[in-house]
């Protein structure tokens, strides 16, 4: 799940002066820590999304005291509500964007549907982000046309993608609860496989954008702490000796979004810290180009009304 490679932020992450970032789920956990670390590196402007405006205000105030040279803009939207994304992203009026980080997500959620009728984990972890990518892609491509550009889309996934259904993605059931034994973990794995496939497809379709999927490791955040007791115990037992503190858990996505792009291959998946994922490399479905194309086409059709 991870490597033993040490990570030195000062050595591996250069100053980010002049660069603009958009981070989803930036009001808590890894997202908020990512905003903080990029601000320390003097990023010019960081947009961050989330649902909690009060928490966003607190984070903005705190980070601005530490890093006054970085402009922070909160974009309020809910990944499980596509109308809120359609309303919020255009209003942000982003004219220049170097890096989009699809950080937000849910794990092992009880059976439920999004406001738009999708299975809650797939709808939040994949479809919501796909719509944000759809809205921000023109800006990313426009920025890519500028001299010396370095444009990236970083998508958080998980080695838990291997828990997916046998078919990989059950397209005919994505508007159902998909109840079954161990269903919450299987639905989670399906959404994380979608993250990997979509990142890979972006890499193929848009070679001017560096698109990578990253597994942050098992990090001590509320994503784990808010799980039901049985699921939380399972995670802790299985990962006790490899769990990361929050400041360590952000390293892999920080590396992917801000380290030397020459160390990365577009379409690849990386585990902590900056190491190519053996889990992805050896997995047939995670490398299935036809499945990736089918997911892309299906997603485009679902989002065409937006």
Secondary structure, 3 states (H helix, E strand, C coil): CCCCCCCCHHHHCCCCCCCEEEECCCCCHHHHHHHHHHHHCCCCEEEEEECCHHHHHHHHHHHHHHCCCCEEEEEECCCCCHHHHHHHHHHHCCCCCCEEEECCCCCCCCCCECCCCCEHHHHHHHHHHHHHHHHHHHHHHHHHCCCCCCCEEEEEECHHHHHCECCECCHHHCCCCCCCCCHHHHHHHHHHHHHHHHHHHHHHHCCCCEEEEEECCCECCHHHHCCCHHHHHHHHHHHHHHCECHHHHCHHHHHHHHCCHHHCCCCCEEECCCEECHHHHCCCHHHCHHHHHHHHHHHHHHHCCC
